Amino acid sequence: MPRHPLTSSTAACCWIPRFALRCEEGRRPELASQPAALLAPDIARRLWQVSPLGRHAGVKPGMTVSQAIGLCPSLRLCEPDPVYYDEQFARLLAALSAVSPVVEPAELGRAYVGTDGLEGLYGAPEGIVEAIRGTMERWKDGTEKACAITSHRSIVPSYRVGWGLGKFVAWVAASRAKPGGAVIIRPGEEGKFLSAQPLAVLSLDPDTHRRLRQLGLKTLGRLAALPEEAVVSQFGGAGRRLWRLAAGATVERVVGRATPEPITAAITFFSPVAERKLLAHALNQLLERALKHPRRIGWRVQVVRVRAELEHGASWLVETTLKDPTADRDRIAAPLRTRLEQAPPGGAVERLAVEFTAFAPGTAELQLFARDASAAARAGRRRALRVALQESKLRLKCTLLYHVIEVQPWSRLPERRYALIDYEP
């Protein structure tokens, strides 16, 4: 990955609400005309996404299946296929990359496109937004064609586009756009636009949202009208960020992210496997095979993904980001085995695959193809010390690592010969 990724201060937010359910409607158009809900892939028998008709009947995400059926007996339940949703979102990101080299995924169905410098290609913001909308239309048409949809009615996308200065303004603009439409907030208009927006556009935990409501704050304008330091005294550092977003005083830049070619190892079972011990053993074997890949030499694994194809067309997907990148099989497998125990596949597995999708340079192990293995090992130790130092400062608010340096080696007093200074790797 590049050391200095491309960034952009102006952003376009591309958002498809209920992306996973929209993908299911793309494969099964009949779902659009009846109450439907998608089961959660990681929480047993609870709802993940609910169609508008289902919501109208009182069904909400997070409900148990029995609660939902009690409210709406005609509710159509769908087993999740997270691998398919991930593939469709990857296609969307690839399509958006044709418009701008700066694309940042936020969550499934939402991505930011950096638009700095695109004026020479597309003109004013209206032209840039129109190019993005055209790209999303072509992505939609390709998805519908792949699903063999012949209906005259567009099923898959209900996309919205917002353009503005910074990711937050672009996101709020997209949330206010009509399906298939766009909202453009020109520079200088952020404060007026944001002041009337509800607090729900902020990413708030339930406790913070409750406290703000108790203070009588319902809009971003009411929050921004308070003194910044008063908000900080009540909510800490998070309060400063919330206040600055509400006031339009901060610009969150879009950060382009290079997507390295993943390293994949897969196995297809002769007969579907449901026993967790066998799946855990297969997972260990796949991790060993992927770690031996030539492109992995000299790199530590940072993000690992496990994909499983289940019986009856369903799928299972687990992704974890390792706090400390490593090339040790057991350390990589530990969080995956935990997820396998806590949220196992919903059926027997026909095919299991492991993917390494992000890497960190250097490794503490002996590198067979490195020019200087000892230098690489020293660099790995320095990186480990740097991470440990950062964590200790965050947790204890002080440093616990020091350098010993010579000050007056000729002195007779030991305390004058040496001194301790803060360690800075």
Sequence and secondary structure as in RCSB ss.txt:
>XXXX:A:sequence
MPRHPLTSSTAACCWIPRFALRCEEGRRPELASQPAALLAPDIARRLWQVSPLGRHAGVKPGMTVSQAIGLCPSL
RLCEPDPVYYDEQFARLLAALSAVSPVVEPAELGRAYVGTDGLEGLYGAPEGIVEAIRGTMERWKDGTEKACAIT
SHRSIVPSYRVGWGLGKFVAWVAASRAKPGGAVIIRPGEEGKFLSAQPLAVLSLDPDTHRRLRQLGLKTLGRLAA
LPEEAVVSQFGGAGRRLWRLAAGATVERVVGRATPEPITAAITFFSPVAERKLLAHALNQLLERALKHPRRIGWR
VQVVRVRAELEHGASWLVETTLKDPTADRDRIAAPLRTRLEQAPPGGAVERLAVEFTAFAPGTAELQLFARDASA
AARAGRRRALRVALQESKLRLKCTLLYHVIEVQPWSRLPERRYALIDYEP
>XXXX:A:secstr
  SS  EESEEEEEE TTHHHHHHHHH GGGGGS EEEE SSSTTBEEEE HHHHHTT  TT BHHHHHHH TT 
EEE   HHHHHHHHHHHHHHHTTT S EEEEETTEEEEE TTTHHHH SHHHHHHHHHHHHHHHHHHHHHHTT  
 SS  S   EEEEEESHHHHHHHHHTS TT EEE  TT HHHHHHTSBGGGS   HHHHHHHHHTT  BHHHHHT
S HHHHHHHHHHHHHHHHHHHTT     EE       EEEEEEEEEEE  HHHHHHHHHHHHHHHHTSGGGTTEE
EEEEEEEEEEGGG EEEEEEEEEEEE  HHHHHHHHHHHHHHS  SS EEEEEEEEEEEEE  SS  TT S HHH
HHHHHHHHHHHHHHHHHHHHHSS   EEEEES TT SSHHHHEEEEE   
